[in-house]
Structures are given as C-alpha cells and as structure tokens.
Amino acid sequence: MVLTDLQEGEQVRITHTNCKNGLVQRRLLDLGIMEGSLVRIKRILPLGGPIAIEAKGQLIGIRRGDAKLIQVECV
C-alpha cells in the first residue's frame, strides 16, 4: 500500500521510501520521516494536489507524485 491509497485521519507506519529525487529523500530525513516512522494523513487536497501529513507534531505537505512512492502499512 502507498501513501496515496489512504483516507484522511488514518495513521500508518512508513515501510519504504522510494523517492527518486535525492533532494526529497534528504528533506524527509531532515524532518525525521524515515522507515518505521508513524504518520497520520491530515488532509488530501483535491485535483491532484499535495497530501498533508502529520509526523512528530509537524504538518508537512508532500506532492502526490512523491507520496505515490512512499510505501506504508496500517498500525
């Protein structure tokens, strides 16, 4: 399952990040989002917009294309 398959309010654990863009991968690591991190889907914006997630008390917007590459599991 990937991050874009979820509904608002669901909490999941990140199992694998396949971000092709090294800058995005580095930014996620800087924010403390890595494999094993718990995140909650706060908002899914319409028309292919970004997904807002909450991780460790921070709200972060992730482009939908990058979110499709982040694999998660339900907790």
PDB file of N, H, CA, C and O in Angstrom:
ATOM      1  N   MET A   1       0.846  -1.163   0.000  1.00  0.00           N
ATOM      2  CA  MET A   1       0.000   0.000   0.000  1.00  0.00           C
ATOM      3  C   MET A   1       0.901   1.239   0.000  1.00  0.00           C
ATOM      4  O   MET A   1       1.969   1.243   0.613  1.00  0.00           O
ATOM      5  N   VAL A   2       0.465   2.267  -0.681  1.00  0.00           N
ATOM      6  H   VAL A   2      -0.402   2.264  -1.179  1.00  0.00           H
ATOM      7  CA  VAL A   2       1.228   3.520  -0.733  1.00  0.00           C
ATOM      8  C   VAL A   2       0.435   4.633  -0.056  1.00  0.00           C
ATOM      9  O   VAL A   2      -0.756   4.484   0.219  1.00  0.00           O
ATOM     10  N   LEU A   3       1.100   5.731   0.204  1.00  0.00           N
ATOM     11  H   LEU A   3       2.067   5.851  -0.019  1.00  0.00           H
ATOM     12  CA  LEU A   3       0.512   6.848   0.953  1.00  0.00           C
ATOM     13  C   LEU A   3      -0.737   7.419   0.283  1.00  0.00           C
ATOM     14  O   LEU A   3      -1.634   7.903   0.973  1.00  0.00           O
ATOM     15  N   THR A   4      -0.810   7.372  -1.032  1.00  0.00           N
ATOM     16  H   THR A   4      -0.082   6.979  -1.593  1.00  0.00           H
ATOM     17  CA  THR A   4      -1.966   7.938  -1.736  1.00  0.00           C
ATOM     18  C   THR A   4      -3.204   7.052  -1.666  1.00  0.00           C
ATOM     19  O   THR A   4      -4.289   7.496  -2.041  1.00  0.00           O
ATOM     20  N   ASP A   5      -3.076   5.820  -1.200  1.00  0.00           N
ATOM     21  H   ASP A   5      -2.194   5.459  -0.895  1.00  0.00           H
ATOM     22  CA  ASP A   5      -4.217   4.906  -1.089  1.00  0.00           C
ATOM     23  C   ASP A   5      -5.048   5.140   0.165  1.00  0.00           C
ATOM     24  O   ASP A   5      -6.095   4.512   0.323  1.00  0.00           O
ATOM     25  N   LEU A   6      -4.621   6.013   1.050  1.00  0.00           N
ATOM     26  H   LEU A   6      -3.770   6.523   0.922  1.00  0.00           H
ATOM     27  CA  LEU A   6      -5.236   6.176   2.363  1.00  0.00           C
ATOM     28  C   LEU A   6      -6.292   7.271   2.380  1.00  0.00           C
ATOM     29  O   LEU A   6      -6.390   8.085   1.462  1.00  0.00           O
ATOM     30  N   GLN A   7      -7.076   7.268   3.446  1.00  0.00           N
ATOM     31  H   GLN A   7      -6.997   6.607   4.192  1.00  0.00           H
ATOM     32  CA  GLN A   7      -8.099   8.284   3.679  1.00  0.00           C
ATOM     33  C   GLN A   7      -7.616   9.242   4.768  1.00  0.00           C
ATOM     34  O   GLN A   7      -6.684   8.928   5.508  1.00  0.00           O
ATOM     35  N   GLU A   8      -8.244  10.394   4.859  1.00  0.00           N
ATOM     36  H   GLU A   8      -9.001  10.649   4.258  1.00  0.00           H
ATOM     37  CA  GLU A   8      -7.893  11.371   5.899  1.00  0.00           C
ATOM     38  C   GLU A   8      -8.126  10.770   7.280  1.00  0.00           C
ATOM     39  O   GLU A   8      -9.124  10.087   7.508  1.00  0.00           O
ATOM     40  N   GLY A   9      -7.201  11.029   8.194  1.00  0.00           N
ATOM     41  H   GLY A   9      -6.390  11.584   8.009  1.00  0.00           H
ATOM     42  CA  GLY A   9      -7.323  10.565   9.562  1.00  0.00           C
ATOM     43  C   GLY A   9      -6.650   9.238   9.847  1.00  0.00           C
ATOM     44  O   GLY A   9      -6.473   8.888  11.014  1.00  0.00           O
ATOM     45  N   GLU A  10      -6.268   8.487   8.830  1.00  0.00           N
ATOM     46  H   GLU A  10      -6.412   8.771   7.882  1.00  0.00           H
ATOM     47  CA  GLU A  10      -5.624   7.192   9.053  1.00  0.00           C
ATOM     48  C   GLU A  10      -4.178   7.377   9.512  1.00  0.00           C
ATOM     49  O   GLU A  10      -3.472   8.280   9.064  1.00  0.00           O
ATOM     50  N   GLN A  11      -3.759   6.492  10.421  1.00  0.00           N
ATOM     51  H   GLN A  11      -4.332   5.758  10.785  1.00  0.00           H
ATOM     52  CA  GLN A  11      -2.378   6.514  10.885  1.00  0.00           C
ATOM     53  C   GLN A  11      -1.682   5.260  10.369  1.00  0.00           C
ATOM     54  O   GLN A  11      -2.222   4.157  10.449  1.00  0.00           O
ATOM     55  N   VAL A  12      -0.476   5.446   9.838  1.00  0.00           N
ATOM     56  H   VAL A  12      -0.038   6.343   9.772  1.00  0.00           H
ATOM     57  CA  VAL A  12       0.272   4.341   9.234  1.00  0.00           C
ATOM     58  C   VAL A  12       1.747   4.431   9.619  1.00  0.00           C
ATOM     59  O   VAL A  12       2.216   5.446  10.134  1.00  0.00           O
ATOM     60  N   ARG A  13       2.455   3.347   9.356  1.00  0.00           N
ATOM     61  H   ARG A  13       2.074   2.522   8.937  1.00  0.00           H
ATOM     62  CA  ARG A  13       3.900   3.300   9.562  1.00  0.00           C
ATOM     63  C   ARG A  13       4.567   3.215   8.185  1.00  0.00           C
ATOM     64  O   ARG A  13       4.150   2.426   7.337  1.00  0.00           O
ATOM     65  N   ILE A  14       5.586   4.015   7.973  1.00  0.00           N
ATOM     66  H   ILE A  14       5.924   4.656   8.662  1.00  0.00           H
ATOM     67  CA  ILE A  14       6.308   4.009   6.703  1.00  0.00           C
ATOM     68  C   ILE A  14       7.207   2.777   6.665  1.00  0.00           C
ATOM     69  O   ILE A  14       7.985   2.538   7.588  1.00  0.00           O
ATOM     70  N   THR A  15       7.094   1.996   5.586  1.00  0.00           N
ATOM     71  H   THR A  15       6.462   2.190   4.836  1.00  0.00           H
ATOM     72  CA  THR A  15       7.919   0.796   5.454  1.00  0.00           C
ATOM     73  C   THR A  15       9.070   0.995   4.479  1.00  0.00           C
ATOM     74  O   THR A  15      10.138   0.406   4.644  1.00  0.00           O
ATOM     75  N   HIS A  16       8.853   1.827   3.460  1.00  0.00           N
ATOM     76  H   HIS A  16       7.986   2.306   3.326  1.00  0.00           H
ATOM     77  CA  HIS A  16       9.913   2.027   2.472  1.00  0.00           C
ATOM     78  C   HIS A  16       9.668   3.338   1.723  1.00  0.00           C
ATOM     79  O   HIS A  16       8.542   3.635   1.324  1.00  0.00           O
ATOM     80  N   THR A  17      10.728   4.112   1.541  1.00  0.00           N
ATOM     81  H   THR A  17      11.643   3.872   1.865  1.00  0.00           H
ATOM     82  CA  THR A  17      10.623   5.339   0.748  1.00  0.00           C
ATOM     83  C   THR A  17      11.423   5.145  -0.529  1.00  0.00           C
ATOM     84  O   THR A  17      12.632   4.916  -0.489  1.00  0.00           O
ATOM     85  N   ASN A  18      10.745   5.237  -1.647  1.00  0.00           N
ATOM     86  H   ASN A  18       9.763   5.422  -1.679  1.00  0.00           H
ATOM     87  CA  ASN A  18      11.375   5.035  -2.953  1.00  0.00           C
ATOM     88  C   ASN A  18      11.529   6.339  -3.710  1.00  0.00           C
ATOM     89  O   ASN A  18      11.473   6.339  -4.940  1.00  0.00           O
ATOM     90  N   CYS A  19      11.721   7.437  -3.025  1.00  0.00           N
ATOM     91  H   CYS A  19      11.767   7.437  -2.026  1.00  0.00           H
ATOM     92  CA  CYS A  19      11.808   8.733  -3.696  1.00  0.00           C
ATOM     93  C   CYS A  19      12.991   8.756  -4.647  1.00  0.00           C
ATOM     94  O   CYS A  19      14.135   8.559  -4.238  1.00  0.00           O
ATOM     95  N   LYS A  20      12.706   8.998  -5.915  1.00  0.00           N
ATOM     96  H   LYS A  20      11.777   9.158  -6.248  1.00  0.00           H
ATOM     97  CA  LYS A  20      13.763   9.047  -6.922  1.00  0.00           C
ATOM     98  C   LYS A  20      14.582  10.322  -6.810  1.00  0.00           C
ATOM     99  O   LYS A  20      15.767  10.347  -7.143  1.00  0.00           O
ATOM    100  N   ASN A  21      13.937  11.376  -6.340  1.00  0.00           N
ATOM    101  H   ASN A  21      12.974  11.355  -6.069  1.00  0.00           H
ATOM    102  CA  ASN A  21      14.603  12.658  -6.186  1.00  0.00           C
ATOM    103  C   ASN A  21      15.371  12.648  -4.858  1.00  0.00           C
ATOM    104  O   ASN A  21      14.767  12.554  -3.790  1.00  0.00           O
ATOM    105  N   GLY A  22      16.676  12.745  -4.930  1.00  0.00           N
ATOM    106  H   GLY A  22      17.167  12.821  -5.798  1.00  0.00           H
ATOM    107  CA  GLY A  22      17.509  12.725  -3.731  1.00  0.00           C
ATOM    108  C   GLY A  22      17.234  13.883  -2.803  1.00  0.00           C
ATOM    109  O   GLY A  22      17.384  13.752  -1.589  1.00  0.00           O
ATOM    110  N   LEU A  23      16.832  15.024  -3.357  1.00  0.00           N
ATOM    111  H   LEU A  23      16.710  15.130  -4.344  1.00  0.00           H
ATOM    112  CA  LEU A  23      16.527  16.198  -2.543  1.00  0.00           C
ATOM    113  C   LEU A  23      15.298  15.947  -1.664  1.00  0.00           C
ATOM    114  O   LEU A  23      15.277  16.334  -0.495  1.00  0.00           O
ATOM    115  N   VAL A  24      14.279  15.300  -2.228  1.00  0.00           N
ATOM    116  H   VAL A  24      14.296  14.986  -3.177  1.00  0.00           H
ATOM    117  CA  VAL A  24      13.079  14.986  -1.456  1.00  0.00           C
ATOM    118  C   VAL A  24      13.416  13.979  -0.359  1.00  0.00           C
ATOM    119  O   VAL A  24      12.968  14.122   0.779  1.00  0.00           O
ATOM    120  N   GLN A  25      14.197  12.974  -0.697  1.00  0.00           N
ATOM    121  H   GLN A  25      14.561  12.858  -1.621  1.00  0.00           H
ATOM    122  CA  GLN A  25      14.609  11.965   0.278  1.00  0.00           C
ATOM    123  C   GLN A  25      15.367  12.620   1.431  1.00  0.00           C
ATOM    124  O   GLN A  25      15.121  12.304   2.595  1.00  0.00           O
ATOM    125  N   ARG A  26      16.270  13.515   1.117  1.00  0.00           N
ATOM    126  H   ARG A  26      16.470  13.772   0.171  1.00  0.00           H
ATOM    127  CA  ARG A  26      17.060  14.204   2.138  1.00  0.00           C
ATOM    128  C   ARG A  26      16.174  15.100   3.010  1.00  0.00           C
ATOM    129  O   ARG A  26      16.360  15.166   4.225  1.00  0.00           O
ATOM    130  N   ARG A  27      15.217  15.785   2.389  1.00  0.00           N
ATOM    131  H   ARG A  27      15.066  15.732   1.402  1.00  0.00           H
ATOM    132  CA  ARG A  27      14.314  16.663   3.134  1.00  0.00           C
ATOM    133  C   ARG A  27      13.467  15.860   4.114  1.00  0.00           C
ATOM    134  O   ARG A  27      13.258  16.288   5.249  1.00  0.00           O
ATOM    135  N   LEU A  28      12.979  14.701   3.685  1.00  0.00           N
ATOM    136  H   LEU A  28      13.148  14.352   2.763  1.00  0.00           H
ATOM    137  CA  LEU A  28      12.203  13.850   4.585  1.00  0.00           C
ATOM    138  C   LEU A  28      13.054  13.384   5.764  1.00  0.00           C
ATOM    139  O   LEU A  28      12.583  13.377   6.902  1.00  0.00           O
ATOM    140  N   LEU A  29      14.283  13.000   5.507  1.00  0.00           N
ATOM    141  H   LEU A  29      14.666  13.006   4.583  1.00  0.00           H
ATOM    142  CA  LEU A  29      15.183  12.584   6.586  1.00  0.00           C
ATOM    143  C   LEU A  29      15.457  13.733   7.551  1.00  0.00           C
ATOM    144  O   LEU A  29      15.500  13.525   8.764  1.00  0.00           O
ATOM    145  N   ASP A  30      15.640  14.930   7.028  1.00  0.00           N
ATOM    146  H   ASP A  30      15.605  15.098   6.043  1.00  0.00           H
ATOM    147  CA  ASP A  30      15.871  16.103   7.878  1.00  0.00           C
ATOM    148  C   ASP A  30      14.678  16.380   8.799  1.00  0.00           C
ATOM    149  O   ASP A  30      14.854  16.877   9.911  1.00  0.00           O
ATOM    150  N   LEU A  31      13.478  16.062   8.340  1.00  0.00           N
ATOM    151  H   LEU A  31      13.335  15.658   7.436  1.00  0.00           H
ATOM    152  CA  LEU A  31      12.275  16.269   9.138  1.00  0.00           C
ATOM    153  C   LEU A  31      11.977  15.080  10.051  1.00  0.00           C
ATOM    154  O   LEU A  31      10.997  15.102  10.795  1.00  0.00           O
ATOM    155  N   GLY A  32      12.808  14.051  10.000  1.00  0.00           N
ATOM    156  H   GLY A  32      13.605  14.032   9.396  1.00  0.00           H
ATOM    157  CA  GLY A  32      12.634  12.887  10.864  1.00  0.00           C
ATOM    158  C   GLY A  32      11.684  11.848  10.327  1.00  0.00           C
ATOM    159  O   GLY A  32      11.224  10.980  11.069  1.00  0.00           O
ATOM    160  N   ILE A  33      11.382  11.925   9.031  1.00  0.00           N
ATOM    161  H   ILE A  33      11.756  12.629   8.428  1.00  0.00           H
ATOM    162  CA  ILE A  33      10.488  10.949   8.414  1.00  0.00           C
ATOM    163  C   ILE A  33      11.339   9.922   7.688  1.00  0.00           C
ATOM    164  O   ILE A  33      11.977  10.215   6.676  1.00  0.00           O
ATOM    165  N   MET A  34      11.332   8.699   8.235  1.00  0.00           N
ATOM    166  H   MET A  34      10.815   8.460   9.056  1.00  0.00           H
ATOM    167  CA  MET A  34      12.133   7.620   7.658  1.00  0.00           C
ATOM    168  C   MET A  34      11.368   6.320   7.845  1.00  0.00           C
ATOM    169  O   MET A  34      10.257   6.317   8.376  1.00  0.00           O
ATOM    170  N   GLU A  35      11.958   5.226   7.412  1.00  0.00           N
ATOM    171  H   GLU A  35      12.861   5.229   6.980  1.00  0.00           H
ATOM    172  CA  GLU A  35      11.308   3.932   7.568  1.00  0.00           C
ATOM    173  C   GLU A  35      11.071   3.659   9.047  1.00  0.00           C
ATOM    174  O   GLU A  35      11.971   3.820   9.871  1.00  0.00           O
ATOM    175  N   GLY A  36       9.855   3.247   9.375  1.00  0.00           N
ATOM    176  H   GLY A  36       9.123   3.117   8.706  1.00  0.00           H
ATOM    177  CA  GLY A  36       9.478   2.997  10.759  1.00  0.00           C
ATOM    178  C   GLY A  36       8.761   4.151  11.423  1.00  0.00           C
ATOM    179  O   GLY A  36       8.228   3.986  12.520  1.00  0.00           O
ATOM    180  N   SER A  37       8.730   5.318  10.792  1.00  0.00           N
ATOM    181  H   SER A  37       9.163   5.452   9.901  1.00  0.00           H
ATOM    182  CA  SER A  37       8.060   6.492  11.367  1.00  0.00           C
ATOM    183  C   SER A  37       6.549   6.350  11.258  1.00  0.00           C
ATOM    184  O   SER A  37       6.032   5.829  10.271  1.00  0.00           O
ATOM    185  N   LEU A  38       5.850   6.820  12.286  1.00  0.00           N
ATOM    186  H   LEU A  38       6.270   7.244  13.088  1.00  0.00           H
ATOM    187  CA  LEU A  38       4.387   6.857  12.260  1.00  0.00           C
ATOM    188  C   LEU A  38       3.933   8.204  11.715  1.00  0.00           C
ATOM    189  O   LEU A  38       4.405   9.251  12.160  1.00  0.00           O
ATOM    190  N   VAL A  39       3.026   8.175  10.762  1.00  0.00           N
ATOM    191  H   VAL A  39       2.643   7.325  10.401  1.00  0.00           H
ATOM    192  CA  VAL A  39       2.473   9.407  10.198  1.00  0.00           C
ATOM    193  C   VAL A  39       0.953   9.286  10.131  1.00  0.00           C
ATOM    194  O   VAL A  39       0.409   8.185  10.041  1.00  0.00           O
ATOM    195  N   ARG A  40       0.282  10.427  10.176  1.00  0.00           N
ATOM    196  H   ARG A  40       0.724  11.321  10.249  1.00  0.00           H
ATOM    197  CA  ARG A  40      -1.173  10.473  10.064  1.00  0.00           C
ATOM    198  C   ARG A  40      -1.535  11.376   8.896  1.00  0.00           C
ATOM    199  O   ARG A  40      -0.973  12.460   8.741  1.00  0.00           O
ATOM    200  N   ILE A  41      -2.474  10.926   8.078  1.00  0.00           N
ATOM    201  H   ILE A  41      -2.931  10.045   8.204  1.00  0.00           H
ATOM    202  CA  ILE A  41      -2.955  11.719   6.950  1.00  0.00           C
ATOM    203  C   ILE A  41      -3.891  12.790   7.497  1.00  0.00           C
ATOM    204  O   ILE A  41      -4.941  12.470   8.053  1.00  0.00           O
ATOM    205  N   LYS A  42      -3.522  14.045   7.345  1.00  0.00           N
ATOM    206  H   LYS A  42      -2.669  14.305   6.893  1.00  0.00           H
ATOM    207  CA  LYS A  42      -4.338  15.143   7.861  1.00  0.00           C
ATOM    208  C   LYS A  42      -5.291  15.694   6.806  1.00  0.00           C
ATOM    209  O   LYS A  42      -6.444  16.006   7.105  1.00  0.00           O
ATOM    210  N   ARG A  43      -4.805  15.814   5.569  1.00  0.00           N
ATOM    211  H   ARG A  43      -3.869  15.561   5.326  1.00  0.00           H
ATOM    212  CA  ARG A  43      -5.634  16.432   4.523  1.00  0.00           C
ATOM    213  C   ARG A  43      -5.174  15.935   3.174  1.00  0.00           C
ATOM    214  O   ARG A  43      -3.973  15.842   2.917  1.00  0.00           O
ATOM    215  N   ILE A  44      -6.122  15.615   2.308  1.00  0.00           N
ATOM    216  H   ILE A  44      -7.097  15.691   2.517  1.00  0.00           H
ATOM    217  CA  ILE A  44      -5.838  15.255   0.922  1.00  0.00           C
ATOM    218  C   ILE A  44      -6.495  16.327   0.065  1.00  0.00           C
ATOM    219  O   ILE A  44      -7.721  16.414  -0.001  1.00  0.00           O
ATOM    220  N   LEU A  45      -5.699  17.118  -0.572  1.00  0.00           N
ATOM    221  H   LEU A  45      -4.703  17.048  -0.518  1.00  0.00           H
ATOM    222  CA  LEU A  45      -6.233  18.224  -1.366  1.00  0.00           C
ATOM    223  C   LEU A  45      -6.740  17.716  -2.717  1.00  0.00           C
ATOM    224  O   LEU A  45      -6.162  16.783  -3.274  1.00  0.00           O
ATOM    225  N   PRO A  46      -7.792  18.304  -3.244  1.00  0.00           N
ATOM    226  CA  PRO A  46      -8.407  17.836  -4.491  1.00  0.00           C
ATOM    227  C   PRO A  46      -7.577  18.182  -5.727  1.00  0.00           C
ATOM    228  O   PRO A  46      -6.596  18.924  -5.663  1.00  0.00           O
ATOM    229  N   LEU A  47      -8.009  17.617  -6.848  1.00  0.00           N
ATOM    230  H   LEU A  47      -8.805  17.015  -6.900  1.00  0.00           H
ATOM    231  CA  LEU A  47      -7.445  17.900  -8.163  1.00  0.00           C
ATOM    232  C   LEU A  47      -5.956  17.559  -8.267  1.00  0.00           C
ATOM    233  O   LEU A  47      -5.203  18.263  -8.940  1.00  0.00           O
ATOM    234  N   GLY A  48      -5.538  16.496  -7.612  1.00  0.00           N
ATOM    235  H   GLY A  48      -6.150  15.923  -7.065  1.00  0.00           H
ATOM    236  CA  GLY A  48      -4.146  16.061  -7.709  1.00  0.00           C
ATOM    237  C   GLY A  48      -3.182  16.906  -6.905  1.00  0.00           C
ATOM    238  O   GLY A  48      -1.979  16.890  -7.165  1.00  0.00           O
ATOM    239  N   GLY A  49      -3.688  17.642  -5.935  1.00  0.00           N
ATOM    240  H   GLY A  49      -4.666  17.654  -5.723  1.00  0.00           H
ATOM    241  CA  GLY A  49      -2.834  18.487  -5.100  1.00  0.00           C
ATOM    242  C   GLY A  49      -2.056  17.676  -4.083  1.00  0.00           C
ATOM    243  O   GLY A  49      -2.126  16.447  -4.079  1.00  0.00           O
ATOM    244  N   PRO A  50      -1.318  18.352  -3.225  1.00  0.00           N
ATOM    245  CA  PRO A  50      -0.477  17.651  -2.251  1.00  0.00           C
ATOM    246  C   PRO A  50      -1.281  16.987  -1.138  1.00  0.00           C
ATOM    247  O   PRO A  50      -2.478  17.224  -0.976  1.00  0.00           O
ATOM    248  N   ILE A  51      -0.582  16.151  -0.382  1.00  0.00           N
ATOM    249  H   ILE A  51       0.390  15.959  -0.514  1.00  0.00           H
ATOM    250  CA  ILE A  51      -1.147  15.465   0.764  1.00  0.00           C
ATOM    251  C   ILE A  51      -0.472  16.033   2.003  1.00  0.00           C
ATOM    252  O   ILE A  51       0.755  16.097   2.071  1.00  0.00           O
ATOM    253  N   ALA A  52      -1.270  16.446   2.985  1.00  0.00           N
ATOM    254  H   ALA A  52      -2.268  16.395   2.930  1.00  0.00           H
ATOM    255  CA  ALA A  52      -0.723  16.963   4.236  1.00  0.00           C
ATOM    256  C   ALA A  52      -0.669  15.815   5.238  1.00  0.00           C
ATOM    257  O   ALA A  52      -1.676  15.156   5.496  1.00  0.00           O
ATOM    258  N   ILE A  53       0.527  15.581   5.805  1.00  0.00           N
ATOM    259  H   ILE A  53       1.345  16.116   5.596  1.00  0.00           H
ATOM    260  CA  ILE A  53       0.694  14.534   6.805  1.00  0.00           C
ATOM    261  C   ILE A  53       1.222  15.151   8.089  1.00  0.00           C
ATOM    262  O   ILE A  53       1.847  16.211   8.080  1.00  0.00           O
ATOM    263  N   GLU A  54       0.957  14.467   9.189  1.00  0.00           N
ATOM    264  H   GLU A  54       0.449  13.606   9.196  1.00  0.00           H
ATOM    265  CA  GLU A  54       1.488  14.888  10.482  1.00  0.00           C
ATOM    266  C   GLU A  54       2.466  13.826  10.947  1.00  0.00           C
ATOM    267  O   GLU A  54       2.137  12.640  10.994  1.00  0.00           O
ATOM    268  N   ALA A  55       3.675  14.261  11.290  1.00  0.00           N
ATOM    269  H   ALA A  55       3.942  15.224  11.251  1.00  0.00           H
ATOM    270  CA  ALA A  55       4.703  13.359  11.791  1.00  0.00           C
ATOM    271  C   ALA A  55       5.439  14.065  12.912  1.00  0.00           C
ATOM    272  O   ALA A  55       6.012  15.136  12.709  1.00  0.00           O
ATOM    273  N   LYS A  56       5.424  13.470  14.089  1.00  0.00           N
ATOM    274  H   LYS A  56       4.959  12.600  14.253  1.00  0.00           H
ATOM    275  CA  LYS A  56       6.123  14.025  15.252  1.00  0.00           C
ATOM    276  C   LYS A  56       5.671  15.456  15.558  1.00  0.00           C
ATOM    277  O   LYS A  56       6.487  16.303  15.923  1.00  0.00           O
ATOM    278  N   GLY A  57       4.372  15.721  15.407  1.00  0.00           N
ATOM    279  H   GLY A  57       3.710  15.033  15.110  1.00  0.00           H
ATOM    280  CA  GLY A  57       3.827  17.033  15.720  1.00  0.00           C
ATOM    281  C   GLY A  57       4.000  18.076  14.640  1.00  0.00           C
ATOM    282  O   GLY A  57       3.599  19.224  14.835  1.00  0.00           O
ATOM    283  N   GLN A  58       4.583  17.721  13.508  1.00  0.00           N
ATOM    284  H   GLN A  58       4.908  16.788  13.349  1.00  0.00           H
ATOM    285  CA  GLN A  58       4.792  18.659  12.405  1.00  0.00           C
ATOM    286  C   GLN A  58       3.806  18.356  11.284  1.00  0.00           C
ATOM    287  O   GLN A  58       3.530  17.189  11.003  1.00  0.00           O
ATOM    288  N   LEU A  59       3.277  19.384  10.646  1.00  0.00           N
ATOM    289  H   LEU A  59       3.502  20.331  10.875  1.00  0.00           H
ATOM    290  CA  LEU A  59       2.457  19.206   9.450  1.00  0.00           C
ATOM    291  C   LEU A  59       3.334  19.435   8.234  1.00  0.00           C
ATOM    292  O   LEU A  59       4.016  20.454   8.127  1.00  0.00           O
ATOM    293  N   ILE A  60       3.308  18.477   7.319  1.00  0.00           N
ATOM    294  H   ILE A  60       2.754  17.649   7.406  1.00  0.00           H
ATOM    295  CA  ILE A  60       4.187  18.518   6.155  1.00  0.00           C
ATOM    296  C   ILE A  60       3.345  18.239   4.915  1.00  0.00           C
ATOM    297  O   ILE A  60       2.513  17.332   4.913  1.00  0.00           O
ATOM    298  N   GLY A  61       3.564  19.014   3.873  1.00  0.00           N
ATOM    299  H   GLY A  61       4.240  19.750   3.875  1.00  0.00           H
ATOM    300  CA  GLY A  61       2.899  18.785   2.595  1.00  0.00           C
ATOM    301  C   GLY A  61       3.825  18.023   1.665  1.00  0.00           C
ATOM    302  O   GLY A  61       4.985  18.393   1.485  1.00  0.00           O
ATOM    303  N   ILE A  62       3.302  16.951   1.075  1.00  0.00           N
ATOM    304  H   ILE A  62       2.360  16.650   1.222  1.00  0.00           H
ATOM    305  CA  ILE A  62       4.084  16.130   0.150  1.00  0.00           C
ATOM    306  C   ILE A  62       3.360  16.090  -1.185  1.00  0.00           C
ATOM    307  O   ILE A  62       2.157  15.839  -1.244  1.00  0.00           O
ATOM    308  N   ARG A  63       4.103  16.340  -2.258  1.00  0.00           N
ATOM    309  H   ARG A  63       5.081  16.544  -2.211  1.00  0.00           H
ATOM    310  CA  ARG A  63       3.500  16.261  -3.596  1.00  0.00           C
ATOM    311  C   ARG A  63       2.950  14.854  -3.822  1.00  0.00           C
ATOM    312  O   ARG A  63       3.517  13.868  -3.353  1.00  0.00           O
ATOM    313  N   ARG A  64       1.854  14.783  -4.538  1.00  0.00           N
ATOM    314  H   ARG A  64       1.394  15.585  -4.919  1.00  0.00           H
ATOM    315  CA  ARG A  64       1.208  13.495  -4.756  1.00  0.00           C
ATOM    316  C   ARG A  64       2.113  12.523  -5.507  1.00  0.00           C
ATOM    317  O   ARG A  64       2.079  11.323  -5.236  1.00  0.00           O
ATOM    318  N   GLY A  65       2.912  13.011  -6.432  1.00  0.00           N
ATOM    319  H   GLY A  65       2.940  13.987  -6.651  1.00  0.00           H
ATOM    320  CA  GLY A  65       3.842  12.142  -7.157  1.00  0.00           C
ATOM    321  C   GLY A  65       4.867  11.504  -6.240  1.00  0.00           C
ATOM    322  O   GLY A  65       5.230  10.342  -6.426  1.00  0.00           O
ATOM    323  N   ASP A  66       5.340  12.257  -5.244  1.00  0.00           N
ATOM    324  H   ASP A  66       5.045  13.200  -5.093  1.00  0.00           H
ATOM    325  CA  ASP A  66       6.287  11.712  -4.277  1.00  0.00           C
ATOM    326  C   ASP A  66       5.582  10.791  -3.288  1.00  0.00           C
ATOM    327  O   ASP A  66       6.160   9.797  -2.848  1.00  0.00           O
ATOM    328  N   ALA A  67       4.342  11.112  -2.935  1.00  0.00           N
ATOM    329  H   ALA A  67       3.872  11.919  -3.292  1.00  0.00           H
ATOM    330  CA  ALA A  67       3.585  10.288  -1.988  1.00  0.00           C
ATOM    331  C   ALA A  67       3.277   8.913  -2.567  1.00  0.00           C
ATOM    332  O   ALA A  67       3.152   7.940  -1.823  1.00  0.00           O
ATOM    333  N   LYS A  68       3.155   8.826  -3.894  1.00  0.00           N
ATOM    334  H   LYS A  68       3.257   9.616  -4.498  1.00  0.00           H
ATOM    335  CA  LYS A  68       2.894   7.529  -4.537  1.00  0.00           C
ATOM    336  C   LYS A  68       4.070   6.576  -4.400  1.00  0.00           C
ATOM    337  O   LYS A  68       3.912   5.370  -4.595  1.00  0.00           O
ATOM    338  N   LEU A  69       5.232   7.091  -4.073  1.00  0.00           N
ATOM    339  H   LEU A  69       5.359   8.070  -3.915  1.00  0.00           H
ATOM    340  CA  LEU A  69       6.430   6.262  -3.951  1.00  0.00           C
ATOM    341  C   LEU A  69       6.722   5.843  -2.515  1.00  0.00           C
ATOM    342  O   LEU A  69       7.653   5.072  -2.282  1.00  0.00           O
ATOM    343  N   ILE A  70       5.953   6.330  -1.554  1.00  0.00           N
ATOM    344  H   ILE A  70       5.197   6.956  -1.743  1.00  0.00           H
ATOM    345  CA  ILE A  70       6.180   6.002  -0.145  1.00  0.00           C
ATOM    346  C   ILE A  70       5.255   4.857   0.257  1.00  0.00           C
ATOM    347  O   ILE A  70       4.035   5.017   0.294  1.00  0.00           O
ATOM    348  N   GLN A  71       5.845   3.703   0.559  1.00  0.00           N
ATOM    349  H   GLN A  71       6.836   3.573   0.529  1.00  0.00           H
ATOM    350  CA  GLN A  71       5.075   2.530   0.942  1.00  0.00           C
ATOM    351  C   GLN A  71       4.829   2.542   2.443  1.00  0.00           C
ATOM    352  O   GLN A  71       5.713   2.883   3.229  1.00  0.00           O
ATOM    353  N   VAL A  72       3.603   2.159   2.830  1.00  0.00           N
ATOM    354  H   VAL A  72       2.885   1.882   2.192  1.00  0.00           H
ATOM    355  CA  VAL A  72       3.197   2.204   4.231  1.00  0.00           C
ATOM    356  C   VAL A  72       2.458   0.929   4.613  1.00  0.00           C
ATOM    357  O   VAL A  72       2.053   0.150   3.750  1.00  0.00           O
ATOM    358  N   GLU A  73       2.284   0.722   5.928  1.00  0.00           N
ATOM    359  H   GLU A  73       2.613   1.354   6.630  1.00  0.00           H
ATOM    360  CA  GLU A  73       1.463  -0.364   6.459  1.00  0.00           C
ATOM    361  C   GLU A  73       0.573   0.198   7.561  1.00  0.00           C
ATOM    362  O   GLU A  73       0.960   1.131   8.264  1.00  0.00           O
ATOM    363  N   CYS A  74      -0.611  -0.369   7.708  1.00  0.00           N
ATOM    364  H   CYS A  74      -0.925  -1.127   7.137  1.00  0.00           H
ATOM    365  CA  CYS A  74      -1.541   0.074   8.749  1.00  0.00           C
ATOM    366  C   CYS A  74      -1.042  -0.353  10.117  1.00  0.00           C
ATOM    367  O   CYS A  74      -0.419  -1.405  10.263  1.00  0.00           O
ATOM    368  N   VAL A  75      -1.324   0.480  11.128  1.00  0.00           N
ATOM    369  H   VAL A  75      -1.830   1.334  11.009  1.00  0.00           H
ATOM    370  CA  VAL A  75      -0.959   0.132  12.510  1.00  0.00           C
ATOM    371  C   VAL A  75      -2.203  -0.013  13.356  1.00  0.00           C
ATOM    372  O   VAL A  75      -2.108  -0.303  14.549  1.00  0.00           O
TER     373      VAL A  75
END
